[in-house]
């Protein structure tokens, strides 16, 4: 866990815990942090890079309590699951390009299970670079990334650390098993969801279903996909200021 900004005077509602996605370094939050006003403290959580590490440890930490948890993609699902397991208590939860379930099932759109199984088989065969490249190309689909933003994303991948294959496989298994839809109706804290219209992992067609589950604040960004922390950094910064009021 790395401190990005720590102003000398903070209000308890002005703390963010930023949780990234599967296989991506915490640097993906830089565009958001650059746009946040002074007086907001941010902490970036890096997901495990070694097999056997505790995926939920950051949510148990004292500094996570009372903060607004902001999770992108897998990070949003982890944060919601930590809340469901009562491992920590945030002031609110903001799920960015994330929802309580990623895999498609009857009545719930999402990623077909075979796609996740194919990634797992590739990792089992030691094809890390190939799996990550295909995954990155999928995330770029319909993302609305401009040329400079696309370059930035690819630099993040190139310069970021490479988690152990075993850790990535653990993450995939967890991704496939998480399903906190039933919990949404009884969440003890407000849950906010921001989706991208063209997101291939968490499609915007989940939005009305999330509202049926009791999520009051569900927003969709038209013309954007999975890379909302970059393509919608300004919008997300404004949304977080609203949540913190």
C-alpha positions, 0 to 999 in steps of 0.5 A: 500500500503506497501513499500518493498524497497525504495533506497535513489537515484532513476531514475523516470523509476525505480519504480514498482507498483506491483498489486496482484491477487484475494484473494492473499496477496501482499507477492506473490511478494517477489520472484521477489523483491528478484531478482531485482537489487539495485536502483529499488523502489517497491510498493506492492498493496493489493487488497480490503479486505472489501466490498465497497473499491475502487478497483482502488484507488492505480492507482490514487495515485501520486506515481503510476504516471510514474511508471511501473505497474506490475499486476498479474492475476486479478491485471493485468486486474485491471491495464489495466482497470485503464489505460483505464479509464484514472485513472493514467498514468504509464510509461508502463504496464506489465501483468503477467498471465493476459490479457484484458479478462478472460472469454471465449467467441466466438473467445476468449479462457478463463475460462468458465463463469459457473466456475466463477458463481460456485465460486460466488454461493459458496461464497454466501453460505458462503463456503469461505474455500472451494471456496479458496481451489478449486481455489488454486488447479486450480492455481496449475494445470500445474503450474510447481511449485516445492515441495518447491515452492508449500509449499511456496504458501500454506504458503502464503495462510495460513498466509495471511489475509482473505478478507471479503466474500462480497469483494471477491464477488465484485472482482468476479463480476468485473473479469467477466465484465472486457473486455479491448480488444478494448482498446489494439490498442489505449493504450497510453503506451507500454503493455507487456504480459507474459503468462504461457503455461499451465495457466488454467485462461489465456491460452497461446492460447490467445497470437496470439489474443493479437498480433492481438490486437496490443500488440507487446510484448507477451511472453509465458513461456513453462512448466509453468502455472499461478504462474509466479511471483514465477516460473519465478521470475528470468525471470520476473526480467530480463523482467522488467529491459528491460522494464525500459530501 
